[in-house]
Amino acid sequence: MSPEKEPKGDGSMLRLEARHLKKYIGERVLLDIEHLQLHEHDRIGLVGRNGSGKTTLLEILAGKRQADEGTITRHGTCELIPQLKCTDTPKSGGEVTQEAIYQALARNAGILLADEPTTNLDLEHVEWVEQNLSRWPGALVVVSHDRAFLDALCTTIWEIHEGKLKVYKGNYTDYIRQKEIERKQRELAYEQYEKKRKQLEEALRQKEQQAARATRVPKHVNPKEAKRAKPHFAKIQKKLYQSAKAMETRLEKLGKVDKEKQLPPIRMNLPNEEAFKGRIILRVEDLSGTIGNRVLWEKARFL
């Protein structure tokens, strides 16, 4: 059995493998993915900020778009359900979306890639998609902003961040939990780094000050004794400078930890903006969002 077709631990066969994928938008690297694999029973949720390259990655994996670098090996057929935005038919957006999903499922491809398959669908049809995809026997990668949909369907999350792909085991809720743990770990690592850096900088400053004062002979010592003591003080100064240099080296070797990046605040251009200064424009208290039995968000309060 060739390495490319070896099953993973649960016995499912490898359906797709990509190595060293790169895609550029002008001079910007949109995707820089070292390695990814897709097995026949995988249920992957592909997430990332808008513009991170989710749709582009699906198109590359499906063979609808070429990567600038890298290789893709597919074992079996691959079907892409694209993101449907507008049509020239009298059918509604939901009808077009549902028809595209039905046709894709009917082709029985080994790999199904779905880009926002619940767009334009009401709750009943979202549940229809969820049920059909959960019964899908092949490999599945789905992009969706519907967290409940990803929770119900996916067992692994692929996150695209700054061009890189990171794999998280579990559904979307598990992914969010792991992201929060990672965030806290980064914050702690940054705090520890800053504390250590400040300690070393202060110790270095003190050593340099001690070294600068080391050759100063006390005032009560007569000139003859001071002359004899000068080499002794010079040795002390040399050792202090050596110690300071060692601290400087430790400071340089201290692995830099960047502060956690904060997302920029959302800004809106409002007509008659001056009239709203100092006033509350919107107040929300204990508002929750649901569609049928599906909870979109818990009770929230904000101004």
C-alpha positions in Angstrom: 0.0 0.0 0.0 1.4 3.4 -1.0 2.0 6.0 1.7 -0.5 8.3 0.0 -3.4 5.8 0.4 -2.7 4.6 3.8 -5.7 4.9 6.2 -5.5 6.9 9.4 -6.2 5.5 12.8 -9.9 5.0 12.3 -9.4 3.0 9.0 -10.6 5.8 6.7 -8.8 6.2 3.5 -6.9 9.3 2.4 -9.0 11.2 -0.2 -6.9 14.4 -0.7 -3.4 15.6 0.3 -1.8 18.9 -0.4 1.8 20.0 0.2 3.6 23.3 0.1 0.5 25.3 -1.2 1.0 28.9 -1.8 -1.3 31.5 -3.4 -0.5 35.1 -3.9 -2.7 38.1 -4.4 -0.3 40.6 -6.0 2.7 40.6 -3.7 0.7 39.4 -0.7 0.8 35.8 0.4 -2.8 34.8 0.8 -2.2 31.1 1.5 0.9 29.4 2.8 0.0 25.9 3.8 2.7 23.4 4.4 0.6 20.2 4.5 -3.1 19.1 4.8 -4.9 15.8 4.5 -8.5 14.9 4.0 -9.8 11.4 4.8 -13.0 9.8 3.6 -15.0 10.2 6.9 -13.6 13.7 7.8 -16.1 16.4 8.7 -14.1 19.6 8.5 -15.3 23.1 9.3 -13.1 25.8 7.5 -13.1 29.1 9.4 -11.2 32.4 9.3 -11.8 36.1 9.0 -13.4 37.5 5.9 -10.8 37.7 3.2 -8.5 35.1 4.8 -8.7 32.8 1.8 -11.4 30.2 2.7 -13.2 30.3 -0.7 -9.8 30.4 -2.6 -8.6 27.3 -0.7 -11.8 25.4 -1.5 -11.5 26.3 -5.2 -7.8 25.2 -5.2 -8.6 21.9 -3.5 -11.5 21.3 -6.0 -9.2 22.1 -9.0 -11.2 25.2 -10.0 -8.3 27.5 -9.4 -4.5 26.9 -9.6 -2.2 27.4 -6.7 1.0 29.4 -7.4 3.1 26.7 -5.7 2.6 23.2 -4.3 1.0 19.9 -5.2 -2.4 18.4 -4.6 -3.2 14.7 -4.9 -6.8 13.5 -5.0 -8.0 10.0 -4.6 -11.5 10.0 -6.2 -13.8 12.7 -7.5 -14.3 16.1 -5.9 -17.4 18.2 -5.9 -17.6 21.9 -5.0 -20.8 23.7 -4.0 -19.8 27.3 -4.6 -21.1 30.3 -2.7 -24.3 31.3 -4.5 -25.1 35.0 -4.4 -27.3 35.9 -7.4 -29.0 34.2 -10.3 -30.8 35.1 -13.5 -33.6 32.7 -12.7 -37.1 33.4 -11.2 -36.3 31.0 -8.4 -35.5 32.4 -5.0 -32.0 32.3 -3.6 -33.0 29.5 -1.2 -34.4 27.4 -4.0 -31.2 27.8 -6.1 -29.0 26.9 -3.2 -31.0 23.9 -2.3 -31.0 22.7 -5.9 -27.2 23.1 -6.1 -26.8 21.1 -2.9 -29.1 18.3 -4.1 -27.3 18.0 -7.5 -23.9 17.9 -5.7 -25.1 15.2 -3.4 -26.6 13.1 -6.2 -23.2 12.9 -7.9 -21.8 10.9 -5.0 -18.3 12.4 -5.2 -15.6 11.1 -2.8 -15.0 14.7 -1.6 -17.6 17.4 -1.1 -16.5 21.0 -0.6 -19.3 23.4 0.4 -18.9 27.2 0.6 -21.7 28.7 2.8 -24.3 26.1 1.9 -26.9 27.5 4.3 -26.9 30.9 2.6 -30.5 32.1 1.8 -32.0 29.1 3.5 -34.7 29.2 6.2 -34.5 27.1 9.3 -36.3 24.1 7.8 -34.0 23.9 4.8 -30.9 24.5 7.0 -31.9 21.4 9.0 -32.4 19.5 5.7 -28.8 20.4 4.6 -27.5 19.5 8.0 -29.2 16.1 8.0 -28.1 15.3 4.4 -24.5 16.3 5.0 -24.3 14.4 8.3 -25.3 11.2 6.3 -22.7 12.0 3.6 -20.4 9.0 3.3 -17.4 10.8 1.8 -15.1 13.5 3.0 -16.6 16.9 3.7 -15.1 20.4 4.1 -17.6 23.2 4.8 -17.3 27.0 5.2 -20.1 28.5 7.2 -20.7 31.4 9.6 -23.5 29.4 11.3 -21.9 28.2 14.5 -24.7 25.9 15.4 -24.4 24.3 12.0 -20.7 23.7 12.4 -21.3 22.4 15.9 -23.8 19.8 14.7 -21.8 18.7 11.7 -18.1 19.0 12.2 -15.6 17.0 14.2 -12.5 19.0 13.2 -11.9 22.7 12.5 -9.4 24.1 10.1 -8.5 27.7 10.8 -6.9 30.0 8.3 -5.0 32.8 10.0 -2.5 35.0 8.2 -2.2 32.5 5.4 -1.4 29.5 7.7 -3.7 26.5 8.4 -4.1 25.2 11.9 -6.1 22.1 12.8 -8.3 21.9 15.9 -10.0 18.7 17.0 -13.7 18.9 17.9 -16.6 21.1 16.7 -16.8 24.9 16.6 -17.5 25.2 20.4 -14.4 23.1 21.1 -12.4 25.3 18.8 -13.5 28.5 20.5 -12.6 26.9 23.9 -9.2 25.9 22.6 -8.7 29.4 21.1 -9.5 31.0 24.5 -6.9 28.7 26.2 -4.3 29.7 23.6 -5.1 33.4 24.1 -4.6 33.2 27.9 -1.4 31.2 27.4 -0.1 34.0 25.1 -1.0 36.7 27.5 0.7 34.8 30.3 3.8 34.3 28.2 3.9 38.0 27.3 3.5 39.0 31.0 6.4 36.7 32.0 8.5 37.9 29.2 7.9 41.6 30.1 8.7 40.8 33.8 11.9 39.1 33.0 13.0 41.7 30.5 12.4 44.5 33.0 14.4 42.6 35.7 17.3 42.1 33.3 17.3 45.7 32.2 17.3 47.0 35.8 20.1 44.5 36.8 22.1 45.6 33.7 21.6 49.3 34.6 22.8 48.7 38.2 25.9 46.7 37.1 26.8 49.5 34.6 26.5 52.1 37.3 28.6 50.0 39.7 31.2 49.5 37.1 31.3 53.3 36.4 31.9 54.0 40.1 34.4 51.1 40.6 37.6 53.2 40.0 36.6 56.0 42.3 38.9 55.8 45.3 37.3 56.8 48.6 38.1 60.4 49.6 39.6 59.4 53.0 42.4 57.4 51.2 45.7 59.3 50.8 47.2 59.7 47.3 49.9 57.1 47.8 47.5 54.4 48.9 45.1 55.4 46.2 47.8 54.9 43.5 48.5 51.4 44.9 44.8 50.5 45.1 44.1 51.6 41.5 44.9 48.2 39.8 42.6 46.5 42.4 39.7 48.8 41.6 40.4 48.3 37.9 40.0 44.6 38.3 36.7 45.1 40.1 35.5 47.3 37.4 36.5 44.8 34.7 34.6 42.1 36.5 31.6 44.3 36.8 31.7 45.2 33.1 32.0 41.5 32.3 29.0 40.7 34.5 27.1 43.5 32.8 28.0 42.2 29.3 26.8 38.7 30.3 23.4 40.2 31.4 23.3 42.1 28.1 23.8 38.8 26.3 21.0 37.2 28.3 18.7 40.1 27.5 19.5 39.7 23.8 18.8 36.0 23.9 15.6 36.4 25.8 13.0 35.1 23.3 10.8 38.0 22.3 7.1 37.5 23.0 4.8 39.9 21.2 1.8 41.4 22.9 -1.6 39.9 21.9 -3.0 41.7 18.9 -6.2 43.5 19.5 -8.8 43.7 16.7 -9.4 47.3 15.7 -12.7 48.8 16.9 -15.6 48.8 14.4 -16.1 52.3 13.0 -19.2 53.7 11.3 -19.8 56.9 9.4 -23.1 58.4 10.7 -25.0 61.3 9.1 -25.3 64.3 11.4 -22.6 62.8 13.5 -22.2 65.9 15.7 -25.8 65.5 16.9 -25.0 62.2 18.5 -22.0 63.2 20.5 -22.4 62.3 24.2 -25.7 60.5 23.6 -26.5 56.8 23.7 -27.5 55.7 20.2 -28.5 52.1 21.0 -29.1 50.3 24.3 -29.5 46.5 24.4 -30.5 44.7 27.6 -30.8 41.0 28.1 -31.4 40.3 24.4 -31.0 36.8 23.1 -31.3 35.5 19.5 -33.1 32.3 18.5 -34.5 30.8 15.3 -37.0 28.1 16.3 -35.1 25.9 18.8 -31.7 27.1 17.6 -30.0 29.6 19.9 -27.9 32.1 17.9 -26.6 34.0 21.0 -27.3 34.1 24.7 -28.6 37.1 26.6 -26.4 40.1 25.9 -26.2 43.7 27.2 -24.4 46.6 25.5 -24.6 50.2 24.6 
